[in-house]
Amino acid sequence: MTALVFWCGALFELPVAIFLLAKVGVVTPEWLRQQRPYAILVLVTIAALMTPTTDAISLFLLAVPMLLLYELSILMTRLARHRSSTRS
C-alpha cells in the first residue's frame, strides 16, 4: 500500500517536471502532443504495474488521473513557452 501511495505522489509531480523541462527548452508542447500515443501507452502500463489488483477498474482509476496530468502538463508547457516568448 505504501508503494502505491509513493508512486501516486511521484506521478503528481509530472506536470512540474515537464514544466521545468519546457522552461529549459528540452520539450515543447508540439513534441508532447506528437508523443501522446506513446505517453498513453507508457502511463497505462505504469498504472497496470502500480495497481494492487488485476481488475480493470483499478487500472482505470489510476490511468485516468495520470493521463489528465499529462494533458495538464501540455497546457503548462504552452503557458511557459508563451511567457518566455513575450519576455524576449
N, CA and C atoms as an extended XYZ file, in Angstrom:
264
Properties=species:S:1:pos:R:3:atomname:S:1:resname:S:1:resid:I:1 pbc="F F F"
N         0.818       -1.190        0.000 N   MET     1
C         0.000        0.000        0.000 CA  MET     1
C         0.865        1.259        0.000 C   MET     1
N         1.975        1.223        0.737 N   THR     2
C         2.833        2.412        0.780 CA  THR     2
C         3.500        2.651       -0.567 C   THR     2
N         3.762        1.587       -1.312 N   ALA     3
C         4.350        1.761       -2.643 CA  ALA     3
C         3.360        2.463       -3.569 C   ALA     3
N         2.084        2.119       -3.457 N   LEU     4
C         1.065        2.767       -4.275 CA  LEU     4
C         0.979        4.249       -3.952 C   LEU     4
N         1.026        4.592       -2.684 N   VAL     5
C         0.969        5.998       -2.275 CA  VAL     5
C         2.215        6.731       -2.766 C   VAL     5
N         3.365        6.097       -2.669 N   PHE     6
C         4.609        6.724       -3.133 CA  PHE     6
C         4.549        7.018       -4.626 C   PHE     6
N         4.140        6.039       -5.431 N   TRP     7
C         4.110        6.232       -6.883 CA  TRP     7
C         3.044        7.225       -7.311 C   TRP     7
N         1.913        7.230       -6.614 N   CYS     8
C         0.887        8.235       -6.931 CA  CYS     8
C         1.412        9.633       -6.616 C   CYS     8
N         2.102        9.784       -5.518 N   GLY     9
C         2.689       11.077       -5.182 CA  GLY     9
C         3.757       11.493       -6.177 C   GLY     9
N         4.564       10.539       -6.603 N   ALA    10
C         5.607       10.846       -7.581 CA  ALA    10
C         5.003       11.238       -8.929 C   ALA    10
N         3.919       10.596       -9.322 N   LEU    11
C         3.292       10.921      -10.596 CA  LEU    11
C         2.574       12.261      -10.571 C   LEU    11
N         2.190       12.737       -9.389 N   PHE    12
C         1.596       14.056       -9.315 CA  PHE    12
C         2.627       15.153       -9.559 C   PHE    12
N         3.880       14.807       -9.554 N   GLU    13
C         4.942       15.756       -9.881 CA  GLU    13
C         5.197       15.831      -11.378 C   GLU    13
N         4.503       15.022      -12.172 N   LEU    14
C         4.705       15.006      -13.619 CA  LEU    14
C         4.537       16.380      -14.268 C   LEU    14
N         3.463       17.124      -13.977 N   PRO    15
C         3.350       18.442      -14.613 CA  PRO    15
C         4.475       19.395      -14.230 C   PRO    15
N         4.931       19.320      -13.003 N   VAL    16
C         6.019       20.202      -12.560 CA  VAL    16
C         7.311       19.850      -13.289 C   VAL    16
N         7.594       18.568      -13.402 N   ALA    17
C         8.815       18.150      -14.083 CA  ALA    17
C         8.782       18.535      -15.564 C   ALA    17
N         7.655       18.331      -16.216 N   ILE    18
C         7.560       18.680      -17.636 CA  ILE    18
C         7.591       20.196      -17.814 C   ILE    18
N         7.004       20.943      -16.885 N   PHE    19
C         7.067       22.401      -16.943 CA  PHE    19
C         8.521       22.876      -16.864 C   PHE    19
N         9.289       22.291      -15.949 N   LEU    20
C        10.704       22.671      -15.832 CA  LEU    20
C        11.485       22.296      -17.085 C   LEU    20
N        11.185       21.148      -17.667 N   LEU    21
C        11.844       20.765      -18.915 CA  LEU    21
C        11.483       21.718      -20.049 C   LEU    21
N        10.274       22.229      -20.036 N   ALA    22
C         9.869       23.200      -21.060 CA  ALA    22
C        10.567       24.529      -20.856 C   ALA    22
N        10.731       24.939      -19.603 N   LYS    23
C        11.423       26.194      -19.331 CA  LYS    23
C        12.877       26.134      -19.778 C   LYS    23
N        13.497       24.975      -19.644 N   VAL    24
C        14.886       24.796      -20.067 CA  VAL    24
C        14.971       24.680      -21.580 C   VAL    24
N        13.889       24.238      -22.211 N   GLY    25
C        13.867       24.108      -23.658 CA  GLY    25
C        14.038       22.692      -24.159 C   GLY    25
N        13.902       21.724      -23.272 N   VAL    26
C        14.078       20.325      -23.658 CA  VAL    26
C        12.844       19.811      -24.399 C   VAL    26
N        11.649       20.185      -23.938 N   VAL    27
C        10.412       19.729      -24.576 CA  VAL    27
C         9.586       20.930      -25.019 C   VAL    27
N         8.742       20.707      -26.010 N   THR    28
C         7.818       21.731      -26.487 CA  THR    28
C         6.411       21.151      -26.454 C   THR    28
N         5.400       22.006      -26.444 N   PRO    29
C         4.025       21.472      -26.466 CA  PRO    29
C         3.732       20.655      -27.720 C   PRO    29
N         4.310       21.066      -28.836 N   GLU    30
C         4.089       20.322      -30.081 CA  GLU    30
C         4.675       18.916      -29.979 C   GLU    30
N         5.862       18.807      -29.409 N   TRP    31
C         6.502       17.500      -29.264 CA  TRP    31
C         5.694       16.619      -28.320 C   TRP    31
N         5.195       17.205      -27.235 N   LEU    32
C         4.387       16.430      -26.294 CA  LEU    32
C         3.097       15.946      -26.941 C   LEU    32
N         2.495       16.771      -27.788 N   ARG    33
C         1.280       16.337      -28.489 CA  ARG    33
C         1.592       15.225      -29.487 C   ARG    33
N         2.736       15.304      -30.148 N   GLN    34
C         3.115       14.244      -31.085 CA  GLN    34
C         3.376       12.926      -30.364 C   GLN    34
N         3.890       13.003      -29.155 N   GLN    35
C         4.232       11.804      -28.388 CA  GLN    35
C         3.072       11.290      -27.540 C   GLN    35
N         1.886       11.871      -27.673 N   ARG    36
C         0.730       11.494      -26.856 CA  ARG    36
C         0.397       10.000      -26.933 C   ARG    36
N         0.369        9.358      -28.114 N   PRO    37
C         0.047        7.914      -28.116 CA  PRO    37
C         1.050        7.085      -27.312 C   PRO    37
N         2.319        7.443      -27.393 N   TYR    38
C         3.334        6.714      -26.621 CA  TYR    38
C         3.186        7.002      -25.135 C   TYR    38
N         2.847        8.241      -24.803 N   ALA    39
C         2.640        8.596      -23.398 CA  ALA    39
C         1.457        7.828      -22.823 C   ALA    39
N         0.393        7.691      -23.599 N   ILE    40
C        -0.765        6.931      -23.129 CA  ILE    40
C        -0.375        5.481      -22.870 C   ILE    40
N         0.371        4.896      -23.786 N   LEU    41
C         0.820        3.515      -23.614 CA  LEU    41
C         1.681        3.359      -22.367 C   LEU    41
N         2.626        4.267      -22.182 N   VAL    42
C         3.517        4.191      -21.021 CA  VAL    42
C         2.751        4.419      -19.726 C   VAL    42
N         1.863        5.407      -19.704 N   LEU    43
C         1.121        5.699      -18.477 CA  LEU    43
C         0.155        4.581      -18.111 C   LEU    43
N        -0.491        3.970      -19.084 N   VAL    44
C        -1.385        2.844      -18.782 CA  VAL    44
C        -0.569        1.638      -18.304 C   VAL    44
N         0.605        1.437      -18.885 N   THR    45
C         1.471        0.345      -18.421 CA  THR    45
C         1.924        0.588      -16.994 C   THR    45
N         2.306        1.821      -16.678 N   ILE    46
C         2.697        2.149      -15.305 CA  ILE    46
C         1.525        1.953      -14.354 C   ILE    46
N         0.344        2.372      -14.774 N   ALA    47
C        -0.846        2.181      -13.938 CA  ALA    47
C        -1.125        0.696      -13.714 C   ALA    47
N        -0.917       -0.120      -14.747 N   ALA    48
C        -1.134       -1.563      -14.593 CA  ALA    48
C        -0.128       -2.167      -13.614 C   ALA    48
N         1.095       -1.671      -13.635 N   LEU    49
C         2.096       -2.189      -12.701 CA  LEU    49
C         1.863       -1.690      -11.276 C   LEU    49
N         1.271       -0.519      -11.149 N   MET    50
C         1.044        0.057       -9.826 CA  MET    50
C        -0.182       -0.493       -9.121 C   MET    50
N        -1.150       -0.999       -9.867 N   THR    51
C        -2.402       -1.430       -9.239 CA  THR    51
C        -2.163       -2.644       -8.357 C   THR    51
N        -2.765       -2.619       -7.178 N   PRO    52
C        -2.579       -3.768       -6.279 CA  PRO    52
C        -3.387       -4.991       -6.695 C   PRO    52
N        -4.403       -4.802       -7.545 N   THR    53
C        -5.221       -5.920       -8.007 CA  THR    53
C        -5.136       -6.011       -9.522 C   THR    53
N        -5.809       -7.002      -10.083 N   THR    54
C        -5.736       -7.201      -11.529 CA  THR    54
C        -7.000       -6.763      -12.260 C   THR    54
N        -7.919       -6.100      -11.560 N   ASP    55
C        -9.162       -5.719      -12.226 CA  ASP    55
C        -8.980       -4.427      -13.033 C   ASP    55
N        -9.853       -4.266      -14.013 N   ALA    56
C        -9.766       -3.119      -14.918 CA  ALA    56
C       -10.198       -1.822      -14.249 C   ALA    56
N       -11.014       -1.901      -13.225 N   ILE    57
C       -11.481       -0.689      -12.548 CA  ILE    57
C       -10.322        0.004      -11.848 C   ILE    57
N        -9.483       -0.756      -11.163 N   SER    58
C        -8.314       -0.159      -10.506 CA  SER    58
C        -7.368        0.448      -11.526 C   SER    58
N        -7.191       -0.237      -12.628 N   LEU    59
C        -6.350        0.291      -13.700 CA  LEU    59
C        -6.916        1.600      -14.217 C   LEU    59
N        -8.212        1.639      -14.441 N   PHE    60
C        -8.874        2.843      -14.938 CA  PHE    60
C        -8.750        3.989      -13.937 C   PHE    60
N        -8.944        3.690      -12.644 N   LEU    61
C        -8.880        4.722      -11.612 CA  LEU    61
C        -7.479        5.290      -11.439 C   LEU    61
N        -6.463        4.572      -11.830 N   LEU    62
C        -5.099        5.102      -11.784 CA  LEU    62
C        -4.680        5.735      -13.105 C   LEU    62
N        -5.124        5.170      -14.210 N   ALA    63
C        -4.673        5.663      -15.517 CA  ALA    63
C        -5.298        7.002      -15.881 C   ALA    63
N        -6.559        7.197      -15.577 N   VAL    64
C        -7.240        8.440      -15.974 CA  VAL    64
C        -6.617        9.672      -15.315 C   VAL    64
N        -6.372        9.686      -13.998 N   PRO    65
C        -5.715       10.869      -13.433 CA  PRO    65
C        -4.314       11.103      -14.006 C   PRO    65
N        -3.587       10.023      -14.299 N   MET    66
C        -2.257       10.195      -14.878 CA  MET    66
C        -2.349       10.802      -16.272 C   MET    66
N        -3.322       10.393      -17.058 N   LEU    67
C        -3.498       10.966      -18.389 CA  LEU    67
C        -3.940       12.417      -18.303 C   LEU    67
N        -4.789       12.736      -17.339 N   LEU    68
C        -5.193       14.128      -17.145 CA  LEU    68
C        -4.005       14.994      -16.720 C   LEU    68
N        -3.131       14.442      -15.898 N   LEU    69
C        -1.931       15.183      -15.508 CA  LEU    69
C        -1.005       15.399      -16.698 C   LEU    69
N        -0.941       14.439      -17.603 N   TYR    70
C        -0.142       14.615      -18.817 CA  TYR    70
C        -0.710       15.742      -19.667 C   TYR    70
N        -2.037       15.768      -19.817 N   GLU    71
C        -2.674       16.842      -20.585 CA  GLU    71
C        -2.473       18.195      -19.905 C   GLU    71
N        -2.529       18.213      -18.576 N   LEU    72
C        -2.259       19.442      -17.837 CA  LEU    72
C        -0.834       19.913      -18.072 C   LEU    72
N         0.086       18.991      -18.147 N   SER    73
C         1.479       19.374      -18.379 CA  SER    73
C         1.669       19.946      -19.784 C   SER    73
N         0.898       19.474      -20.754 N   ILE    74
C         0.963       20.061      -22.097 CA  ILE    74
C         0.485       21.514      -22.052 C   ILE    74
N        -0.597       21.749      -21.325 N   LEU    75
C        -1.084       23.122      -21.174 CA  LEU    75
C        -0.062       24.002      -20.457 C   LEU    75
N         0.577       23.449      -19.446 N   MET    76
C         1.578       24.224      -18.710 CA  MET    76
C         2.786       24.552      -19.579 C   MET    76
N         3.185       23.632      -20.451 N   THR    77
C         4.309       23.930      -21.334 CA  THR    77
C         3.945       25.005      -22.346 C   THR    77
N         2.690       25.010      -22.788 N   ARG    78
C         2.252       26.067      -23.697 CA  ARG    78
C         2.305       27.429      -22.993 C   ARG    78
N         1.890       27.468      -21.725 N   LEU    79
C         1.965       28.707      -20.959 CA  LEU    79
C         3.407       29.135      -20.730 C   LEU    79
N         4.273       28.180      -20.436 N   ALA    80
C         5.677       28.504      -20.207 CA  ALA    80
C         6.317       29.046      -21.474 C   ALA    80
N         5.974       28.475      -22.595 N   ARG    81
C         6.536       28.937      -23.863 CA  ARG    81
C         5.987       30.309      -24.232 C   ARG    81
N         4.702       30.528      -23.958 N   HIS    82
C         4.084       31.826      -24.256 CA  HIS    82
C         4.709       32.932      -23.397 C   HIS    82
N         4.925       32.650      -22.137 N   ARG    83
C         5.534       33.642      -21.241 CA  ARG    83
C         6.961       33.968      -21.633 C   ARG    83
N         7.707       32.937      -22.031 N   SER    84
C         9.104       33.199      -22.400 CA  SER    84
C         9.189       33.965      -23.720 C   SER    84
N         8.232       33.752      -24.621 N   SER    85
C         8.268       34.474      -25.892 CA  SER    85
C         7.833       35.928      -25.718 C   SER    85
N         6.954       36.223      -24.768 N   THR    86
C         6.534       37.597      -24.546 CA  THR    86
C         7.612       38.399      -23.818 C   THR    86
N         8.444       37.738      -23.060 N   ARG    87
C         9.513       38.438      -22.325 CA  ARG    87
C        10.698       38.782      -23.223 C   ARG    87
N        10.901       37.991      -24.287 N   SER    88
C        12.063       38.280      -25.137 CA  SER    88
C        11.740       39.187      -26.282 C   SER    88
